[in-house]
Amino acid sequence: MKRYKDEILEKFALNVRRKRHSLGINQEELAFRAGVHRTYIGMVERSERNVSLVYADKIAKALDTTITELIK
């Protein structure tokens, strides 16, 4: 059984990737829009980072969505 932490990180990662693809942008462009390094976005999309609320908000805004939508 997965831990809640793992489930929420995977859900966030999947939704970030899906939204990024729907906008037709690559990780580098998302990183630029969010003001973070490209490798950080890669780690987020692979569920390797436990994203803080500040960075989750930056990513959500860069994707023109909300944190709530990214964790649904």
FENSULLIN-V420731 format. One record per residue. N is the residue number from 1. RES is the residue in one small letter. PHI is phi in whole degrees, -180 to 180 (none if undefined). NEAR is the number of other ideal C-beta (glycine too) atoms within 10 Angstrom. Layout:
<<N & RES & PHI & NEAR> <N & RES & PHI & NEAR>>
This chain:
<<1 & m & none & 4> <2 & k & -75 & 9> <3 & r & -78 & 8> <4 & y & -56 & 7> <5 & k & -56 & 10> <6 & d & -65 & 11> <7 & e & -64 & 12> <8 & i & -69 & 15> <9 & l & -66 & 20> <10 & e & -67 & 13> <11 & k & -63 & 14> <12 & f & -61 & 23> <13 & a & -60 & 19> <14 & l & -62 & 13> <15 & n & -69 & 18> <16 & v & -62 & 24> <17 & r & -61 & 16> <18 & r & -62 & 13> <19 & k & -65 & 19> <20 & r & -60 & 20> <21 & h & -63 & 10> <22 & s & -65 & 10> <23 & l & -85 & 14> <24 & g & 71 & 7> <25 & i & -116 & 16> <26 & n & -94 & 12> <27 & q & -61 & 18> <28 & e & -63 & 12> <29 & e & -66 & 15> <30 & l & -62 & 23> <31 & a & -59 & 21> <32 & f & -61 & 15> <33 & r & -63 & 18> <34 & a & -87 & 21> <35 & g & 75 & 11> <36 & v & -129 & 18> <37 & h & -79 & 13> <38 & r & -57 & 14> <39 & t & -65 & 11> <40 & y & -64 & 18> <41 & i & -61 & 25> <42 & g & -59 & 14> <43 & m & -67 & 15> <44 & v & -64 & 25> <45 & e & -70 & 19> <46 & r & -101 & 12> <47 & s & 61 & 18> <48 & e & -95 & 11> <49 & r & -117 & 17> <50 & n & -90 & 11> <51 & v & -72 & 22> <52 & s & -73 & 9> <53 & l & -61 & 8> <54 & v & -61 & 8> <55 & y & -73 & 16> <56 & a & -62 & 18> <57 & d & -67 & 15> <58 & k & -61 & 17> <59 & i & -66 & 26> <60 & a & -60 & 21> <61 & k & -64 & 14> <62 & a & -64 & 22> <63 & l & -95 & 21> <64 & d & 56 & 10> <65 & t & -146 & 16> <66 & t & -119 & 13> <67 & i & -60 & 15> <68 & t & -55 & 8> <69 & e & -64 & 12> <70 & l & -79 & 21> <71 & i & -110 & 13> <72 & k & -68 & 9>>
